[in-house]
Amino acid sequence: MAKFCTKCGKKLEEGEVCNCQETSEVLEDVTAAQPITPTVGAFDDFGSILKGSFTNPVSTIKNYNTDSNLIISIIFMAVCSLASGLFVYCLMNSLSSMLAGLFSGFIMLSTSSLSGLNVDFAPVFFKSFFFVAIYFVTLAGMITLMGKVIFKADTNFKKILTAVGLSSVIMICALILGAIFSYVKFGLAFVFLIVGVIFSIIYLAFATSESLNVTKDKVAYALVPSIAVALFVMLYILPKIFS
């Protein structure tokens, strides 16, 4: 009479023992040994980059400087452009308030003259935002061009643009703090601005070195001309166009 396994239903010959239980245990062990990779979303990456830029900037830029993080870098550049617009407006508004308070004691200065010192938010904010955004694009384009021409580097505009965005995190914080403290003490705004610029250039130099695969001594040959051209476009060409 034919016999069947009570566990899996396999037909067994006379005296045969089913090995289905042993197979099941092996599969369970193999499954347990497989590493589980946690799913990390864009928001988690955003937070990790923001935190790592202060706690471990070198490793953070090295780990996240890939084409897959381009969207995150664009967000950082957009936020930095917005922070720049806010900083310039607050700086000009603070300066106009100081001048109004300084000259208000002079009898010959009319009220209409004081009103001319007021700063319109929209033109200043959006023009500054646009200028800084163009600066980022120009900077990334120039670094890519210099890397390909001088170092014959196997890189692309996406990766360099990602590097530029990652290096702007400290600048974002510096601009926001500078905008706030410009109303407390005017000189503090420039202190935050200078600190932000210094750290951003340092981080950008490391990110560029990684992207172009060149030593830190040689990266200046690509970075200095690129920054100079980007600043020339932002501070001279664009104001000429929109004047």
Salt bridges, closest charged atoms under 4 A:
none
